[in-house]
């Protein structure tokens, strides 16, 4: 992912987290990663693996495609 793609990915996740009332801790647990790693994903400084991205999309009830368009 480019910096721009990471920023857009994290923006979409944060928006959905608010809409669906999901915390960072809940998202991290669903994805099987630490809270600190999820924080870096949400700030756009780390790129999640495909597995993490899929787990995030599943927890938020959206398709992976909608997060990475």
N, C-alpha and C positions, 0 to 999 in steps of 0.2 A: 504494500500500500504506500502511496505517496503521502506526504504530510497533509495535503489537502483532503485526500480520501480518508485518512485517519481522523481528521478534524470533523468531517461530515458524518462519519460512522459514529463517533462519540456523541455528536450533537443529537443524532437520531435516537440513540440509546437513552440519553438523558431526558429527552422529551417524552419518550415512551415510559420511562421509569416514573415520571411525574404523573402521567395519565393513568398508569396502572397501579400506582402507589406501591412500587417495588423499591426496596432500599439497595444500596450498594452491597451491603453484607449479604442480603438474600440473593442478589445476582451472582456474587462471587461464589456462594455456596452451591448454587445451581450449576455453575460452570466448573466447579471443582478447582478453583484458584483462590489465592489469598486475597484478602481485602486490599492489601497494598498493590497487588498486581492489577486488580480491577480498577483501582483508583488511577493507575497509570494509563490503562486503556481508556477510561472516561476522560482523562485529561489530554488524550491524544499523543502521549509520549511512548506508548508501547502498542505494537500490533498484536492482536490476539491470534492464536492459532485458529484454523478452520473449526476444530472441535469446540473451542471456547465460543467462537462466534455463533455456531449452531446452538449451543446450550443457552446462550444469551437470547437468541431469537425465540427459542422454544419457551423460555421462562416468560418472555414478554408477549408471547402469543402472536408473533408475526413471522413472516418468511425471512429467511436469510437474505434473499434477494432485496427485500425492502430496506434492509440495513446497509447493504453494500452497493446499491445502485450508483 
